[in-house]
Amino acid sequence: MTDTSPIAAPDFSLPATGGHTVTLSELKGSKVVLYFYPKDNTPGCTNESADFRDLHADFVKAGCTVFGISRDGMKSHERFKEKLGLPFELISDADEIACGAFDVIRLKNMYGKQVRGIERSTFLIDAEGNIAQAWRGVKVPGHAQAVLALAQTL
């Protein structure tokens, strides 16, 4: 017999753009999309953030709050958010609190060297605070649309 009980999303409280602090447990009652990405202003991360931006109104209609999260600092996040015109906040996780809790840090090969970095991952959290779906090793094209399609069914 398999256990299909819901898995509670790990709680965290971290700084976000716009002078906000995001505490995940305080968002119960609405659905949350957390997309973890490696670095501000890189091609894949820019495209992924733009996709979530372009679908933001549909996420809001589906009752979802969207957050991007990476290890970049607040200054970088504020510039990235402004440059792309993102209508949602970016969370700074410089100390890898949420990254560790959601297990998204991986060893990657970069120019022949092993480096620790964020594996592009997205988590859809339901209104009860449980992980409804986790996507790991995300490929950007079509991903935001897939997340939205599932969010609309919850």
C-alpha atoms as an extended CHARMM CRD file, in Angstrom:
* protein
*
       154  EXT
         1         1  MET       CA              0.0000000000        0.0000000000        0.0000000000  PROA      1               0.0000000000
         2         2  THR       CA              1.4420000000        3.3870000000       -0.9560000000  PROA      2               0.0000000000
         3         3  ASP       CA              1.1750000000        6.4940000000        1.1540000000  PROA      3               0.0000000000
         4         4  THR       CA             -0.4250000000        9.2770000000       -0.8580000000  PROA      4               0.0000000000
         5         5  SER       CA             -0.7130000000       11.7720000000        1.9750000000  PROA      5               0.0000000000
         6         6  PRO       CA              0.0370000000       15.3220000000        0.9540000000  PROA      6               0.0000000000
         7         7  ILE       CA              3.5440000000       16.6520000000        1.4860000000  PROA      7               0.0000000000
         8         8  ALA       CA              3.5930000000       20.0030000000        3.2620000000  PROA      8               0.0000000000
         9         9  ALA       CA              5.7160000000       22.6410000000        1.5760000000  PROA      9               0.0000000000
        10        10  PRO       CA              8.7090000000       23.5810000000        3.7500000000  PROA      10              0.0000000000
        11        11  ASP       CA              8.2050000000       26.9590000000        5.3960000000  PROA      11              0.0000000000
        12        12  PHE       CA             10.6590000000       29.8280000000        5.0140000000  PROA      12              0.0000000000
        13        13  SER       CA             10.7970000000       33.5520000000        5.5740000000  PROA      13              0.0000000000
        14        14  LEU       CA             13.0400000000       35.4490000000        3.1500000000  PROA      14              0.0000000000
        15        15  PRO       CA             13.5030000000       38.9550000000        1.7450000000  PROA      15              0.0000000000
        16        16  ALA       CA             11.8880000000       39.8050000000       -1.5700000000  PROA      16              0.0000000000
        17        17  THR       CA             11.8210000000       42.7170000000       -3.9770000000  PROA      17              0.0000000000
        18        18  GLY       CA              9.7380000000       45.7400000000       -3.1390000000  PROA      18              0.0000000000
        19        19  GLY       CA             10.8750000000       45.6530000000        0.5000000000  PROA      19              0.0000000000
        20        20  HSD       CA              8.7420000000       42.5920000000        1.2420000000  PROA      20              0.0000000000
        21        21  THR       CA              9.4590000000       39.5470000000        3.3440000000  PROA      21              0.0000000000
        22        22  VAL       CA              7.8430000000       36.3650000000        2.0720000000  PROA      22              0.0000000000
        23        23  THR       CA              6.8220000000       33.7980000000        4.6840000000  PROA      23              0.0000000000
        24        24  LEU       CA              5.4120000000       30.8080000000        2.8650000000  PROA      24              0.0000000000
        25        25  SER       CA              3.1340000000       29.6580000000        5.7070000000  PROA      25              0.0000000000
        26        26  GLU       CA              1.4120000000       33.0710000000        5.6910000000  PROA      26              0.0000000000
        27        27  LEU       CA              0.2320000000       32.4200000000        2.1220000000  PROA      27              0.0000000000
        28        28  LYS       CA             -2.0480000000       29.5170000000        3.0410000000  PROA      28              0.0000000000
        29        29  GLY       CA             -5.4580000000       30.0090000000        1.4780000000  PROA      29              0.0000000000
        30        30  SER       CA             -4.0280000000       30.7870000000       -1.9460000000  PROA      30              0.0000000000
        31        31  LYS       CA             -2.0350000000       28.7250000000       -4.4060000000  PROA      31              0.0000000000
        32        32  VAL       CA              1.6450000000       29.5710000000       -4.7780000000  PROA      32              0.0000000000
        33        33  VAL       CA              4.0640000000       29.0170000000       -7.6320000000  PROA      33              0.0000000000
        34        34  LEU       CA              7.7290000000       29.0290000000       -6.6080000000  PROA      34              0.0000000000
        35        35  TYR       CA             10.1070000000       28.8360000000       -9.5220000000  PROA      35              0.0000000000
        36        36  PHE       CA             13.7560000000       28.3890000000       -8.5600000000  PROA      36              0.0000000000
        37        37  TYR       CA             16.2100000000       29.6160000000      -11.1660000000  PROA      37              0.0000000000
        38        38  PRO       CA             20.0200000000       29.7720000000      -11.2710000000  PROA      38              0.0000000000
        39        39  LYS       CA             20.8490000000       33.4420000000      -11.8850000000  PROA      39              0.0000000000
        40        40  ASP       CA             19.3970000000       36.8310000000      -12.7860000000  PROA      40              0.0000000000
        41        41  ASN       CA             20.1160000000       38.1480000000      -16.2880000000  PROA      41              0.0000000000
        42        42  THR       CA             21.1120000000       34.8480000000      -17.8600000000  PROA      42              0.0000000000
        43        43  PRO       CA             19.3520000000       33.6830000000      -21.0400000000  PROA      43              0.0000000000
        44        44  GLY       CA             17.3080000000       30.7570000000      -19.6590000000  PROA      44              0.0000000000
        45        45  CYS       CA             16.3520000000       32.6000000000      -16.4840000000  PROA      45              0.0000000000
        46        46  THR       CA             15.3530000000       35.6960000000      -18.4460000000  PROA      46              0.0000000000
        47        47  ASN       CA             13.1620000000       33.6270000000      -20.7780000000  PROA      47              0.0000000000
        48        48  GLU       CA             11.5740000000       31.6980000000      -17.9020000000  PROA      48              0.0000000000
        49        49  SER       CA             10.8210000000       34.8750000000      -15.9410000000  PROA      49              0.0000000000
        50        50  ALA       CA              9.3740000000       36.5250000000      -19.0620000000  PROA      50              0.0000000000
        51        51  ASP       CA              7.1100000000       33.4940000000      -19.6080000000  PROA      51              0.0000000000
        52        52  PHE       CA              5.7550000000       33.7080000000      -16.0500000000  PROA      52              0.0000000000
        53        53  ARG       CA              5.3600000000       37.4860000000      -16.5440000000  PROA      53              0.0000000000
        54        54  ASP       CA              3.4220000000       37.0540000000      -19.7730000000  PROA      54              0.0000000000
        55        55  LEU       CA              1.0350000000       34.5550000000      -18.1140000000  PROA      55              0.0000000000
        56        56  HSD       CA              0.7890000000       36.4080000000      -14.7920000000  PROA      56              0.0000000000
        57        57  ALA       CA             -2.7870000000       37.6380000000      -15.2900000000  PROA      57              0.0000000000
        58        58  ASP       CA             -3.8820000000       34.0440000000      -15.9490000000  PROA      58              0.0000000000
        59        59  PHE       CA             -2.0810000000       32.8470000000      -12.8050000000  PROA      59              0.0000000000
        60        60  VAL       CA             -3.8900000000       35.5370000000      -10.8010000000  PROA      60              0.0000000000
        61        61  LYS       CA             -7.2270000000       34.4220000000      -12.2910000000  PROA      61              0.0000000000
        62        62  ALA       CA             -6.3500000000       30.8760000000      -11.2030000000  PROA      62              0.0000000000
        63        63  GLY       CA             -5.8150000000       32.1340000000       -7.6360000000  PROA      63              0.0000000000
        64        64  CYS       CA             -2.0140000000       31.7880000000       -7.7340000000  PROA      64              0.0000000000
        65        65  THR       CA              0.7070000000       33.9920000000       -6.3250000000  PROA      65              0.0000000000
        66        66  VAL       CA              3.9460000000       33.6500000000       -8.3240000000  PROA      66              0.0000000000
        67        67  PHE       CA              7.4800000000       34.0840000000       -6.9520000000  PROA      67              0.0000000000
        68        68  GLY       CA             10.8510000000       33.6610000000       -8.6160000000  PROA      68              0.0000000000
        69        69  ILE       CA             13.6500000000       32.6120000000       -6.2650000000  PROA      69              0.0000000000
        70        70  SER       CA             17.4200000000       32.4460000000       -6.6540000000  PROA      70              0.0000000000
        71        71  ARG       CA             20.5830000000       33.0460000000       -4.6360000000  PROA      71              0.0000000000
        72        72  ASP       CA             21.0690000000       36.5110000000       -6.1450000000  PROA      72              0.0000000000
        73        73  GLY       CA             21.0450000000       39.5110000000       -3.8170000000  PROA      73              0.0000000000
        74        74  MET       CA             18.3270000000       42.1280000000       -3.5640000000  PROA      74              0.0000000000
        75        75  LYS       CA             20.0710000000       44.7370000000       -5.7660000000  PROA      75              0.0000000000
        76        76  SER       CA             20.3990000000       42.2230000000       -8.5950000000  PROA      76              0.0000000000
        77        77  HSD       CA             16.7750000000       41.1130000000       -8.1250000000  PROA      77              0.0000000000
        78        78  GLU       CA             15.4430000000       44.6820000000       -8.1340000000  PROA      78              0.0000000000
        79        79  ARG       CA             17.3170000000       45.4600000000      -11.3840000000  PROA      79              0.0000000000
        80        80  PHE       CA             16.2110000000       42.1740000000      -12.9970000000  PROA      80              0.0000000000
        81        81  LYS       CA             12.5770000000       42.7430000000      -11.9770000000  PROA      81              0.0000000000
        82        82  GLU       CA             12.6160000000       46.3070000000      -13.3300000000  PROA      82              0.0000000000
        83        83  LYS       CA             14.4010000000       45.3570000000      -16.5740000000  PROA      83              0.0000000000
        84        84  LEU       CA             11.8060000000       42.6570000000      -17.3720000000  PROA      84              0.0000000000
        85        85  GLY       CA              8.7930000000       44.4980000000      -15.9270000000  PROA      85              0.0000000000
        86        86  LEU       CA              7.9470000000       41.5480000000      -13.6840000000  PROA      86              0.0000000000
        87        87  PRO       CA              4.5560000000       41.9530000000      -11.9350000000  PROA      87              0.0000000000
        88        88  PHE       CA              5.5520000000       39.5530000000       -9.1270000000  PROA      88              0.0000000000
        89        89  GLU       CA              8.2510000000       39.5710000000       -6.4670000000  PROA      89              0.0000000000
        90        90  LEU       CA             11.6370000000       37.8730000000       -6.6100000000  PROA      90              0.0000000000
        91        91  ILE       CA             12.9040000000       36.2060000000       -3.4340000000  PROA      91              0.0000000000
        92        92  SER       CA             16.5650000000       36.3550000000       -2.4430000000  PROA      92              0.0000000000
        93        93  ASP       CA             17.9090000000       33.1270000000       -0.9400000000  PROA      93              0.0000000000
        94        94  ALA       CA             21.6040000000       33.9740000000       -0.5730000000  PROA      94              0.0000000000
        95        95  ASP       CA             21.9910000000       31.5410000000        2.3470000000  PROA      95              0.0000000000
        96        96  GLU       CA             20.1810000000       28.7220000000        0.4930000000  PROA      96              0.0000000000
        97        97  ILE       CA             17.4630000000       28.3630000000        3.1540000000  PROA      97              0.0000000000
        98        98  ALA       CA             14.6120000000       27.6430000000        0.7310000000  PROA      98              0.0000000000
        99        99  CYS       CA             16.9810000000       26.0740000000       -1.8100000000  PROA      99              0.0000000000
       100       100  GLY       CA             18.0490000000       23.5480000000        0.8160000000  PROA      100             0.0000000000
       101       101  ALA       CA             14.5220000000       22.9400000000        2.1080000000  PROA      101             0.0000000000
       102       102  PHE       CA             13.2460000000       22.2580000000       -1.4260000000  PROA      102             0.0000000000
       103       103  ASP       CA             16.4120000000       20.3080000000       -2.3400000000  PROA      103             0.0000000000
       104       104  VAL       CA             17.2590000000       22.2210000000       -5.5170000000  PROA      104             0.0000000000
       105       105  ILE       CA             21.0370000000       22.6210000000       -5.0800000000  PROA      105             0.0000000000
       106       106  ARG       CA             23.0340000000       20.3300000000       -7.3690000000  PROA      106             0.0000000000
       107       107  LEU       CA             26.6310000000       19.9090000000       -8.4990000000  PROA      107             0.0000000000
       108       108  LYS       CA             26.8690000000       21.1360000000      -12.0680000000  PROA      108             0.0000000000
       109       109  ASN       CA             29.6710000000       21.1690000000      -14.6060000000  PROA      109             0.0000000000
       110       110  MET       CA             30.6380000000       24.6380000000      -15.6990000000  PROA      110             0.0000000000
       111       111  TYR       CA             33.5590000000       25.0680000000      -18.0580000000  PROA      111             0.0000000000
       112       112  GLY       CA             34.9840000000       21.7230000000      -16.8880000000  PROA      112             0.0000000000
       113       113  LYS       CA             34.6630000000       22.5130000000      -13.1670000000  PROA      113             0.0000000000
       114       114  GLN       CA             32.1540000000       21.2120000000      -10.6450000000  PROA      114             0.0000000000
       115       115  VAL       CA             30.1350000000       24.0430000000       -9.0830000000  PROA      115             0.0000000000
       116       116  ARG       CA             27.1540000000       24.0750000000       -6.7540000000  PROA      116             0.0000000000
       117       117  GLY       CA             24.1210000000       25.6810000000       -8.3190000000  PROA      117             0.0000000000
       118       118  ILE       CA             20.3510000000       25.7420000000       -8.4650000000  PROA      118             0.0000000000
       119       119  GLU       CA             18.7050000000       23.0720000000      -10.5760000000  PROA      119             0.0000000000
       120       120  ARG       CA             15.8780000000       24.8830000000      -12.3660000000  PROA      120             0.0000000000
       121       121  SER       CA             12.7940000000       23.6660000000      -10.4650000000  PROA      121             0.0000000000
       122       122  THR       CA              9.2060000000       24.7660000000       -9.9170000000  PROA      122             0.0000000000
       123       123  PHE       CA              6.7830000000       23.9070000000       -7.1330000000  PROA      123             0.0000000000
       124       124  LEU       CA              3.0300000000       24.4020000000       -7.2560000000  PROA      124             0.0000000000
       125       125  ILE       CA              1.6890000000       24.6630000000       -3.7090000000  PROA      125             0.0000000000
       126       126  ASP       CA             -2.0330000000       24.2490000000       -3.0860000000  PROA      126             0.0000000000
       127       127  ALA       CA             -4.1770000000       26.4860000000       -0.8690000000  PROA      127             0.0000000000
       128       128  GLU       CA             -3.6250000000       24.0990000000        2.0840000000  PROA      128             0.0000000000
       129       129  GLY       CA              0.1450000000       24.5950000000        1.8750000000  PROA      129             0.0000000000
       130       130  ASN       CA              0.9270000000       21.2010000000        0.3310000000  PROA      130             0.0000000000
       131       131  ILE       CA              3.1040000000       20.5510000000       -2.7090000000  PROA      131             0.0000000000
       132       132  ALA       CA              0.6370000000       19.7480000000       -5.4910000000  PROA      132             0.0000000000
       133       133  GLN       CA              3.3560000000       19.2390000000       -8.1080000000  PROA      133             0.0000000000
       134       134  ALA       CA              7.1410000000       19.5230000000       -8.3550000000  PROA      134             0.0000000000
       135       135  TRP       CA              9.0100000000       19.9500000000      -11.6270000000  PROA      135             0.0000000000
       136       136  ARG       CA             12.7810000000       19.3740000000      -11.4970000000  PROA      136             0.0000000000
       137       137  GLY       CA             15.3900000000       19.8090000000      -14.1970000000  PROA      137             0.0000000000
       138       138  VAL       CA             12.9970000000       22.1540000000      -15.9670000000  PROA      138             0.0000000000
       139       139  LYS       CA             13.3890000000       22.9830000000      -19.6310000000  PROA      139             0.0000000000
       140       140  VAL       CA             12.0880000000       26.5280000000      -20.1490000000  PROA      140             0.0000000000
       141       141  PRO       CA             10.0580000000       26.3410000000      -23.3990000000  PROA      141             0.0000000000
       142       142  GLY       CA              6.4150000000       25.6490000000      -22.5400000000  PROA      142             0.0000000000
       143       143  HSD       CA              7.0950000000       25.2150000000      -18.8190000000  PROA      143             0.0000000000
       144       144  ALA       CA              5.1480000000       28.2320000000      -17.4770000000  PROA      144             0.0000000000
       145       145  GLN       CA              2.1690000000       27.1590000000      -19.5970000000  PROA      145             0.0000000000
       146       146  ALA       CA              2.3050000000       23.6310000000      -18.1070000000  PROA      146             0.0000000000
       147       147  VAL       CA              2.3860000000       25.0470000000      -14.5670000000  PROA      147             0.0000000000
       148       148  LEU       CA             -0.5690000000       27.3210000000      -15.3650000000  PROA      148             0.0000000000
       149       149  ALA       CA             -2.5790000000       24.4450000000      -16.8700000000  PROA      149             0.0000000000
       150       150  LEU       CA             -2.2250000000       22.4130000000      -13.6720000000  PROA      150             0.0000000000
       151       151  ALA       CA             -2.8620000000       25.4400000000      -11.4200000000  PROA      151             0.0000000000
       152       152  GLN       CA             -6.1500000000       26.0350000000      -13.2190000000  PROA      152             0.0000000000
       153       153  THR       CA             -7.3310000000       22.5320000000      -12.2740000000  PROA      153             0.0000000000
       154       154  LEU       CA             -6.6660000000       22.8760000000       -8.5230000000  PROA      154             0.0000000000
